[in-house]
Amino acid sequence: MLTHQEEHGAHRFACDAMHGGLARWLRAAGYDATWSYGIDDGVLLQQAEQESRIVVTSDSGILLRRCVTQGRVTVQFVPRGLSVDHQLAHVAFELGLTRRDPRCMKCGGALCTVPKESVVGEAPPKAYAWVDQFWRCSRCAALLWRGTHWLEIERRLAAAMPRSAT
């Protein structure tokens, strides 16, 4: 049975210490995904419960924790040994996720369009010359644009999960 959050497509994730790469790719696919290096399982589960996040883990021991067995925290188990791309495909398939507008891959903040003229001294000169659209992360203030690396990001996302119908 889906939670209220899941019924309304508001999947938010808390990735355990071994899934930092997956957190980045969930963000690229448009999902809010947290990750902290070396986070303790108890702290992870407490944060997930407080923030209504789905825990993503390959640690079967987490499945035995009281907050999980009592249904207070939802866990998405990811089999060990999968590449990050296959981890993303697994989670997307299991939860029926589709791609959304990307989030900052570094911190997960929402991306806001900024006028090209406002980044004239900040963007690299070559990028500024050939790119018309720039974004700024609402959380870490990073400046982003769809450079040559974006083609590879798009290819990997397309292979792992479908695009949203909306």
C-alpha positions as CSV (number, residue, x, y, z in Angstrom):
1,M,0.0,0.0,0.0
2,L,1.3,3.4,-1.0
3,T,1.8,6.2,1.6
4,H,0.1,9.6,1.0
5,Q,3.5,10.9,-0.2
6,E,3.9,8.1,-2.7
7,E,0.3,8.4,-4.0
8,H,1.0,12.0,-4.9
9,G,4.4,11.4,-6.6
10,A,6.4,13.3,-4.0
11,H,9.1,10.6,-3.7
12,R,12.0,12.0,-1.5
13,F,15.0,9.8,-0.7
14,A,17.5,9.4,2.0
15,C,20.4,7.3,0.6
16,D,22.6,5.4,3.0
17,A,26.4,5.9,3.2
18,M,27.1,3.5,0.3
19,H,24.8,5.2,-2.2
20,G,26.2,8.6,-2.8
21,G,26.5,8.0,-6.5
22,L,22.9,6.9,-6.7
23,A,21.8,10.1,-4.8
24,R,23.5,12.2,-7.5
25,W,21.7,10.4,-10.2
26,L,18.3,10.5,-8.5
27,R,18.9,14.3,-8.3
28,A,19.7,14.4,-12.0
29,A,16.4,12.6,-12.7
30,G,14.6,15.3,-10.7
31,Y,14.2,13.8,-7.2
32,D,15.1,15.2,-3.8
33,A,17.8,12.8,-2.5
34,T,20.0,13.3,0.6
35,W,23.3,11.6,1.3
36,S,25.9,12.1,4.0
37,Y,29.3,10.4,4.0
38,G,29.5,7.9,6.8
39,I,26.0,8.5,8.2
40,D,25.0,6.2,11.0
41,D,22.0,3.9,10.2
42,G,20.1,5.1,13.2
43,V,20.6,8.8,12.3
44,L,19.7,8.0,8.7
45,L,16.4,6.3,9.7
46,Q,15.6,9.1,12.2
47,Q,16.1,11.8,9.5
48,A,14.1,9.7,7.0
49,E,11.2,9.4,9.4
50,Q,11.2,13.1,10.3
51,E,11.4,14.2,6.7
52,S,9.1,11.5,5.1
53,R,11.9,10.1,3.0
54,I,12.3,6.6,1.5
55,V,15.6,5.1,2.7
56,V,17.7,3.6,-0.1
57,T,20.0,0.9,1.1
58,S,21.8,-2.3,0.3
59,D,22.1,-3.1,4.0
60,S,19.6,-5.9,4.9
61,G,20.1,-5.1,8.6
62,I,18.2,-1.9,8.1
63,L,15.1,-3.9,7.2
64,L,15.1,-5.3,10.7
65,R,15.0,-2.0,12.5
66,R,11.9,-1.3,14.5
67,C,10.9,1.9,12.6
68,V,11.0,-0.1,9.4
69,T,9.2,-3.2,10.7
70,Q,6.5,-1.0,12.2
71,G,6.0,0.8,8.9
72,R,7.2,4.3,10.1
73,V,10.0,4.3,7.5
74,T,9.8,3.0,4.0
75,V,12.9,1.3,2.6
76,Q,13.9,0.6,-1.0
77,F,16.4,-2.2,-1.0
78,V,19.0,-2.2,-3.8
79,P,20.8,-5.5,-4.5
80,R,24.5,-5.3,-3.9
81,G,26.9,-5.4,-6.9
82,L,24.9,-3.2,-9.3
83,S,26.5,-0.3,-11.1
84,V,25.1,3.1,-10.3
85,D,23.2,3.1,-13.6
86,H,21.6,-0.2,-12.7
87,Q,20.9,0.9,-9.2
88,L,19.0,3.9,-10.7
89,A,17.1,1.6,-13.1
90,H,16.2,-0.7,-10.2
91,V,14.9,2.0,-8.0
92,A,13.0,3.6,-10.9
93,F,11.4,0.3,-11.9
94,E,10.5,-0.7,-8.3
95,L,8.9,2.6,-7.5
96,G,7.5,3.5,-10.9
97,L,9.7,6.7,-11.2
98,T,9.9,8.8,-14.3
99,R,12.3,11.5,-15.1
100,R,11.5,15.1,-14.0
101,D,13.2,18.4,-14.4
102,P,16.8,17.9,-13.0
103,R,17.9,19.1,-9.6
104,C,21.5,20.1,-8.7
105,M,23.5,16.8,-8.8
106,K,25.8,18.1,-6.0
107,C,23.3,19.1,-3.3
108,G,19.8,18.4,-4.7
109,G,18.6,21.9,-4.7
110,A,15.9,23.1,-7.2
111,L,17.3,24.8,-10.3
112,C,16.1,28.3,-11.2
113,T,16.5,29.9,-14.6
114,V,18.7,33.0,-14.5
115,P,19.1,35.6,-17.3
116,K,22.2,35.0,-19.4
117,E,23.3,38.6,-18.9
118,S,23.5,38.1,-15.1
119,V,26.2,35.5,-15.4
120,V,28.5,37.3,-17.9
121,G,31.5,37.5,-15.5
122,E,30.8,34.2,-13.8
123,A,30.3,31.7,-16.6
124,P,33.3,30.4,-18.5
125,P,33.7,32.6,-21.6
126,K,33.3,29.7,-24.1
127,A,30.1,28.5,-22.3
128,Y,28.8,32.0,-22.2
129,A,29.4,32.4,-25.9
130,W,27.5,29.3,-27.0
131,V,24.9,28.6,-24.3
132,D,21.7,30.6,-24.0
133,Q,20.1,29.1,-20.9
134,F,21.7,29.1,-17.4
135,W,20.4,27.8,-14.1
136,R,21.3,28.5,-10.5
137,C,20.9,26.0,-7.7
138,S,18.5,27.4,-5.1
139,R,20.4,25.6,-2.3
140,C,24.2,25.8,-3.0
141,A,24.0,28.7,-5.6
142,A,26.1,26.7,-8.2
143,L,25.8,28.0,-11.8
144,L,24.7,25.3,-14.2
145,W,24.2,25.0,-18.0
146,R,23.8,22.2,-20.4
147,G,27.3,21.7,-21.7
148,T,28.8,18.9,-23.6
149,H,28.6,16.7,-20.5
150,W,24.8,16.9,-20.6
151,L,24.6,14.6,-23.6
152,E,26.2,11.8,-21.5
153,I,23.9,12.6,-18.5
154,E,20.8,12.4,-20.8
155,R,22.0,9.2,-22.4
156,R,22.5,7.5,-19.0
157,L,19.2,8.8,-17.6
158,A,17.3,7.6,-20.7
159,A,18.8,4.1,-20.4
160,A,17.8,3.9,-16.7
161,M,14.3,5.3,-16.6
162,P,11.5,6.7,-18.8
163,R,10.7,10.3,-19.2
164,S,7.6,11.7,-17.4
165,A,4.4,12.0,-19.4
166,T,3.7,15.4,-18.0
